[in-house]
Amino acid sequence: MPLADRLRQLRARADLSREMLARMAGISASGLAKIEYGITDPAWGTVLRLAQALGVSVEAFADAEPSKEKKGK
């Protein structure tokens, strides 16, 4: 499963808005949107902060694949 899809799934399961998760993870809402739409892949530190904010281990992203297509490039 692409990382973008996995992140959206975990965020929905946690019943968090994009803005709320972004605030909890210390990133911008627009940056989170770019990750969720597969426009950019997050740095490892961002994945760690997202996992912590979602209350999951980083292994929750273990089966996630990087974005195959970068939009706008």
C-alpha positions as CSV (number, residue, x, y, z in Angstrom):
1,M,0.0,0.0,0.0
2,P,1.4,3.4,-0.9
3,L,2.5,5.5,2.1
4,A,0.0,8.2,1.2
5,D,-2.9,5.8,1.4
6,R,-1.6,4.2,4.6
7,L,-1.3,7.6,6.2
8,R,-4.8,8.6,5.2
9,Q,-6.1,5.3,6.6
10,L,-4.4,5.8,9.9
11,R,-5.5,9.4,10.2
12,A,-9.1,8.4,9.5
13,R,-8.9,5.6,12.1
14,A,-7.6,8.1,14.6
15,D,-10.5,10.4,13.7
16,L,-8.2,13.3,13.2
17,S,-8.5,16.2,10.8
18,R,-5.5,16.9,8.6
19,E,-4.9,20.2,10.5
20,M,-5.0,18.5,13.9
21,L,-2.6,15.7,12.9
22,A,-0.2,18.3,11.3
23,R,-0.3,20.3,14.5
24,M,0.3,17.3,16.7
25,A,3.2,16.1,14.5
26,G,4.8,19.6,14.2
27,I,4.4,19.9,10.5
28,S,2.4,22.2,8.3
29,A,-1.1,21.2,7.1
30,S,0.0,21.8,3.5
31,G,3.0,19.6,4.0
32,L,0.8,16.8,5.3
33,A,-1.5,17.2,2.4
34,K,1.4,16.8,0.0
35,I,2.3,13.6,1.7
36,E,-1.3,12.3,1.7
37,Y,-1.7,13.1,-2.0
38,G,1.6,11.4,-2.9
39,I,3.2,14.6,-4.1
40,T,6.2,14.2,-1.8
41,D,7.6,11.4,0.5
42,P,8.3,12.4,4.1
43,A,11.7,12.4,5.7
44,W,12.3,9.7,8.2
45,G,11.9,12.2,11.1
46,T,8.5,13.2,9.8
47,V,7.4,9.6,9.7
48,L,8.5,9.2,13.3
49,R,6.6,12.3,14.4
50,L,3.5,11.2,12.5
51,A,3.6,7.8,14.0
52,Q,3.9,9.3,17.5
53,A,1.0,11.7,16.9
54,L,-1.2,8.8,15.6
55,G,-0.3,6.7,18.6
56,V,1.2,3.9,16.4
57,S,4.6,2.4,16.0
58,V,6.6,3.2,12.9
59,E,6.0,-0.5,11.9
60,A,2.5,0.7,11.0
61,F,4.1,2.3,7.9
62,A,6.4,-0.7,7.3
63,D,4.4,-2.1,4.4
64,A,4.0,1.4,2.8
65,E,5.6,2.0,-0.5
66,P,7.1,5.4,-1.5
67,S,5.1,7.4,-4.0
68,K,5.7,6.0,-7.5
69,E,4.7,9.2,-9.3
70,K,5.7,12.6,-8.3
71,K,3.1,15.1,-9.4
72,G,4.3,18.3,-11.0
73,K,7.7,16.9,-12.0
